[in-house]
Amino acid sequence: MSHHGRRLSRRALLRAAGSTLALAALPRLAAAQGGPIKLGTLTPLTGAGGSYGPSMRKAMEFVAQEVNAAGGVLGRPIQLVSEDDQTNPEAAVRAARKLTDVDKVAAIMGTWASAVTTAVAPLCWESKTFLTTVSGSDTITQLPHQGYLIRTQPNTNLQIGKLAEFLLSIKSRRVFVLAAQTPFALPSQKRLQELLPKGGSELVGAVIYDKDKTTFRSEIDQALRTKPDMIYLNGYTPDCTILMKELFKAGYTGAKVAQGYAVNQKLLDSMPAEVSDGTYTATPSPAVDSAGYKRLAAFLGSGDLDPYSCQCHDQISLVALAIAKAKGEATGTAIRDHVRRIAQGAGVKVDNAVEGLKLLAQGKEINFEGASGPCDFTDIGDILDCKIRFDQAQGAKFKFVKMI
Amino acid sequence: MWGEVPQLLVNGLVAGTVLAVPAIGFTAIYAVLRFPNFTVASHATIGAFAGYVVNVALGWPAWAAVAVAFLVAGAAGVVNDHLILRPLRPAGALTTAIGAVALTIVLENVVRFVFGNELRGYDLPLRRDWRWGDVRIGPQQVENLVIAVVAMAAVFLFLAFTRTGKAMRAVADDPTLASLKGIDADRVARLTNFGGMGLAGIGGMLLGLDTSIDPLTGFRVILSVFAAAVVGGLGSIPGAVVGALTIGIAEELSLLSLAPAYRTAVGFVAILLVLTLRPRGLLGERAY
């Protein structure tokens, strides 16, 4: 029996493969030139950052809705594709892969944990997808990202600088750091080591722990042995909860300080007030007086916004404005090349994407100043400055202490 | 540095005693069924969450919740063995062990599906530690110690003095002779699973009572449990106790030179040393 007619001839196979590849390339070409602009959001809807992810996503949906209602970016509507990074690098990489390979988004916005951003960044710069993040670790902008990464969060260098200033101002003399294993653990420790002696204080010790454990007895013993008067809890909410309870059980009477994303209202509500009382927290302060902040607060229905939602609001605005500045080319490369042209410089100051798009259509230059701050970036993608707000937990509520 | 030793010994004693409970379960199942049943990990988690549910939702005190942990984990152990591991047993110990690893991952994820990933704490008052000089011990740790000792005493008494206990020891010693005597191997296997996994459940809950629980509770401790059983001699119940105390104290003393993050290396090194130098373990392979 002849199988000549049945089998696929090589020529037919090559033809089929070629046209499939061409078809696969079409969506990206279409995305670049016409049809909806696909942007990806990758926020921690679950996991250690789960208190912030949903509201970060809502902030981005808010901007997309406003822009689409006003006619979109040069006539094209923004289409958001949302994924959950679970505050876990492995899950985040799978989600980012899906966003870049399947949805072919021009930008991924909102990654929160430094470990997640560090894992996702190489995927982005290799697929030429623009990444905007709220992660703080210094190591992130030092990656060879070729410009495909910006962050709206102050980096570790800036944050710890302000923390050291605060600790010196409240006369903490013997500081011990209990840090979760993260990209910013070692840089934070080194920066404190460098800055504390300048004010007459001392970093008496530091321990980096694996945050997936349920007990930190030995780490606490190590800390208490050095007789500190201030312990810096440099971790996330779940491990800080355990640490604070164990410090209470161990009878520690000194001061504690932590980052605001870790020791937040949810943590205060989960334990008796006497366990958390007196703990200081440091939080990057959004631009509370700006019109952008006020509009976002009205939409989210809350008077006191977390910095990450404000940053996400700014990130999607910057991406939309950059695409418009690039004459509608919705690719990561175009965003990279145009974002600083609309984020800083001598243009007209705007605080929302709709107005910015209008002015760009009229041929004017703009300078976007967001709800999180002025949004001016260095060459490697860091923001230039940020105010940090210090609060103290009293009776399971936060009281403002000072702004540095 | 040497001033730390008393505290480390105290921590090690508590950790070792709590570790002994699932270790006994693991080694007993090995003695009777002749394969390492790694599902001890997920049954520890199941026990911990069962205790959590009755403690938090129903307000039961800790000791009652521990009893529930024993019963639920034990029942789950019997069901899981009957449905999944028993059909694999004719294929040999290695296949069954691999099946157990797969099963433990599935069970852990079932718990995760129902309860989510976040840490949960039992509804117990936060009490300050008791201090003597440089040494501190928590009231909850002392309670865990007592519960663990009571559980172990119950196991020893059961095996030494009850008919069923003696039947289990007979099957562990020589299954053929035991069946000649009319002892039903299947019934003994079921009881062993119930008891062994029940002990794992108690172990899981004791681990969480002082701190918190999450779906990974059992997985975190399985290496230490296996190490404890191997060090003492797989199949020997007193060996499991000796092994657990050894591993518990060794893990704490390792902090004199290692960072806390490397503690589980002790379990690996212990298994390596024992299997290389004295594969029978410290007390040899012999059920009590």
Interface residues (C-beta under 8 A of the other chain):
Chain A: T46 G47 G50 Q86 Q181 V207 I208 Y209 D210 D212 K213 T214 T215 F216 R217 S218 E219 D221 Q222 R225 P238 T241 I242 K245 E246 F248 K249 A250 G251 M271 P272 V275
Chain B: E4 Q7 N11 G116 N117 E118 L119 L126 R127 R128 D129 R131 R136 G138 L207 G208 D210 T211 S212 I213 D214 L216 T217 R220 E252 L255 A259 P260 A261 R263
